[in-house]
Amino acid sequence: MKKEEQSQLEKLKLDWKQLDELAENHVLTRLEMKEQLKIYQEKRKKAFLKELILFFVTAVFIISFIIISLVQAPILFLVIEISAIVIGPIVYFVLINRKKKEREAHL
């Protein structure tokens, strides 16, 4: 019995020590804060560059498609443009209504 009680006491002491360590208010030094800020800024810069490259690739693809369709098949270009003019506002209103419903559901 004494060994079991002793081991339980040791476990409790260890748990209390871990709780105390968790409860400590760790204050970051200026150097640590600067390092974390620098790392965060580097991550954001890399993410921005990836998004920018993706944007340019997408833009070039869309512009190339428009130019090719305009030159090769002007009728197809007109059909696409008319479809976009008709479908665009419909999609816009559907998205607005969905957003309103989501807001109402959260309230």
C-alpha positions in Angstrom: 0.0 0.0 0.0 2.7 2.5 0.9 4.4 2.0 -2.5 1.1 2.7 -4.3 0.5 5.8 -2.2 4.0 6.9 -2.8 3.8 6.5 -6.5 0.4 8.4 -6.5 2.0 11.2 -4.5 4.8 11.4 -7.0 2.4 11.5 -9.9 0.4 14.2 -8.2 3.6 16.3 -7.6 4.6 15.9 -11.2 1.1 16.9 -12.4 1.2 20.0 -10.1 4.6 20.9 -11.4 3.3 20.7 -15.0 0.3 22.8 -14.1 2.5 25.4 -12.5 4.7 25.5 -15.7 1.6 25.9 -17.8 0.3 28.7 -15.6 3.5 30.7 -15.7 3.3 33.9 -17.7 6.1 33.5 -20.3 7.1 37.0 -21.3 8.8 37.3 -24.7 11.9 39.3 -25.0 12.3 41.9 -27.7 14.7 39.7 -29.6 12.2 36.8 -29.5 9.4 39.1 -30.6 11.5 40.4 -33.5 12.4 36.9 -34.6 8.8 35.8 -34.6 7.8 38.9 -36.5 10.5 38.3 -39.0 9.4 34.7 -39.5 5.8 35.7 -39.9 6.7 38.4 -42.4 8.7 35.9 -44.4 5.8 33.5 -44.5 3.4 36.2 -45.6 5.8 37.3 -48.3 6.1 33.8 -49.7 2.3 33.4 -49.6 1.9 36.7 -51.4 4.4 35.8 -54.1 2.6 32.4 -54.7 -0.8 34.2 -54.9 0.7 36.8 -57.3 2.2 34.2 -59.6 -1.1 32.2 -59.6 -2.9 35.4 -60.4 -0.6 36.2 -63.4 -0.8 32.7 -64.7 -4.6 32.7 -64.5 -4.7 36.2 -66.2 -2.4 35.1 -69.0 -4.5 32.0 -69.5 -7.8 33.9 -69.7 -6.4 36.6 -72.0 -4.9 33.9 -74.3 -8.2 32.1 -74.4 -10.1 35.3 -75.2 -7.7 36.3 -78.0 -7.6 32.8 -79.5 -11.4 32.5 -79.4 -11.8 36.0 -80.9 -9.4 35.2 -83.8 -10.4 31.6 -84.4 -14.1 31.6 -83.7 -15.7 35.0 -83.3 -19.2 33.5 -83.0 -18.0 31.3 -80.0 -16.6 34.5 -78.5 -20.0 36.2 -78.8 -21.8 33.3 -77.3 -19.4 33.3 -74.3 -19.8 37.0 -73.8 -23.6 36.9 -74.0 -23.7 34.0 -71.6 -21.5 35.8 -69.2 -23.7 38.9 -69.4 -26.8 36.8 -68.6 -25.4 34.4 -66.1 -23.2 36.9 -64.2 -26.0 38.9 -62.5 -27.9 35.7 -61.7 -24.8 34.2 -59.9 -24.3 37.5 -58.1 -27.8 37.6 -56.7 -27.7 34.0 -55.7 -24.4 34.6 -53.8 -25.9 37.7 -52.1 -29.0 35.8 -51.0 -26.9 33.0 -49.7 -24.7 35.4 -47.7 -27.9 37.0 -46.2 -29.2 33.6 -45.1 -25.9 32.8 -43.5 -25.9 36.0 -41.5 -29.5 35.4 -40.4 -28.6 31.8 -39.3 -25.7 33.1 -37.2 -27.9 35.6 -35.4 
